[in-house]
Amino acid sequence: MTSLVWISGASSGIGAALAATVPWRDATVVDISRSGGTPGTEHLPADLADPDAWSLVEAHFLARLAGTDARRAVFVHNAGTLDPMGPAGAVDSRAYATNVLLNAAAPQVLGHAFLKAVADFPGEAQLYLLTSGAATKPYPGWSSYCGGKAGVDHWVRTVGEEQRARAAAGLPACRVVAVAPGVVATPMQEEIRATDPALFPAVTRFRSLHDAGELRDPADAARQLWSLADRDLDHGAVVDLRTL
Ligand SMILES: NC(=O)c1ccc[n+]([C@@H]2O[C@H](COP(=O)([O-])OP(=O)(O)OC[C@H]3O[C@@H](n4cnc5c(N)ncnc54)[C@H](OP(=O)(O)O)[C@@H]3O)[C@@H](O)[C@H]2O)c1
């Protein structure tokens, strides 16, 4: 069975590890990011904080799925940013808006686009969105990131109910899951550790986890995410990989 797999932000960190560990043979893997360069992927260049890019991604989903003989279609929306760290009301306004567009708006708009593209897909459709413990725990200095991830969780719960209803009506349904990966050793974590505590007071916790060797390996987190495909999960599940 051939597979079409899109991963946003596969140029770095968890996304690159996901691309390297796709569990299906004969998968076409598309990296949607600004820089690309990950081996084994096709690069769809896109700045996902730019709303104009969202329709290009939707068009790519539709074009690749039209007349495809693939029997599995998967989108992992993984791209995210912490920039700018610091209190709301103090950080740069343009950077704050970019954070909101990428972390809060893009997951919903791109998730919707994928669901639209697979609405009549006769094969297996799966949509995973990267979330975080920051969805439920407030971290001063990360307001737009926390707000964005909380939005991801609730969007997934809501869309999960919609997909459950489609399945009950005998229509093609997509598995929609939010995935919190734990604290993973990526460039994002390096950025956190380098941040001034005045901008992000919890930085000491992340430095301690690093010093204690407690960061997760990106490949382990990636393999765990892919293992969700074989689990019996509810529509709209919000999963923390550390509890599997
Ligand atoms: N690492 C952790 O401990 C951790 C914990 C909880 C949740 N997460 C979540 O896991 C996901 C991946 O995090 P990571 O640690 O792997 O981060 P990372 O190493 O910083 O990688 C971020 C990825 O997002 C892409 N990206 C950023 N801004 C983008 C934009 N405007 N347009 C398109 N792509 C963009 C980057 O690609 P380009 O720069 O090439 O565009 C890069 O591939 C994020 O959603 C993050 O919130 C991570």
The ligand as an ORCA input file, in Angstrom:
! r2SCAN-3c Opt
* xyz 0 1
  N      11.160     20.068     21.469
  C      10.304     19.976     22.474
  O      10.699     19.744     23.638
  C       8.829     20.147     22.224
  C       7.961     19.976     23.312
  C       6.604     20.117     23.129
  C       6.114     20.395     21.843
  N       6.982     20.565     20.809
  C       6.419     20.876     19.499
  O       6.968     20.029     18.507
  C       7.032     20.713     17.260
  C       8.443     20.631     16.706
  O       9.320     21.245     17.624
  P      10.903     21.106     17.527
  O      11.394     21.085     18.915
  O      11.272     20.024     16.580
  O      11.252     22.541     16.919
  P      12.456     23.027     15.989
  O      13.615     22.136     16.063
  O      12.621     24.469     16.314
  O      11.822     22.891     14.531
  C      10.726     23.686     14.165
  C      10.306     23.339     12.761
  O       9.208     24.205     12.455
  C       9.458     24.820     11.215
  N       8.935     26.176     11.193
  C       9.127     27.150     12.104
  N       8.561     28.286     11.688
  C       8.003     28.012     10.460
  C       7.304     28.772      9.508
  N       7.044     30.082      9.701
  N       6.880     28.171      8.371
  C       7.147     26.865      8.143
  N       7.800     26.086      9.031
  C       8.240     26.664     10.160
  C      10.968     24.873     11.072
  O      11.304     24.854      9.679
  P      11.947     26.101      8.890
  O      12.713     26.916      9.861
  O      12.758     25.431      7.843
  O      10.770     26.815      8.311
  C      11.394     23.572     11.739
  O      11.438     22.527     10.807
  C       6.557     22.137     17.530
  O       5.203     22.265     17.182
  C       6.730     22.274     19.022
  O       5.857     23.234     19.571
  C       8.327     20.445     20.974
*
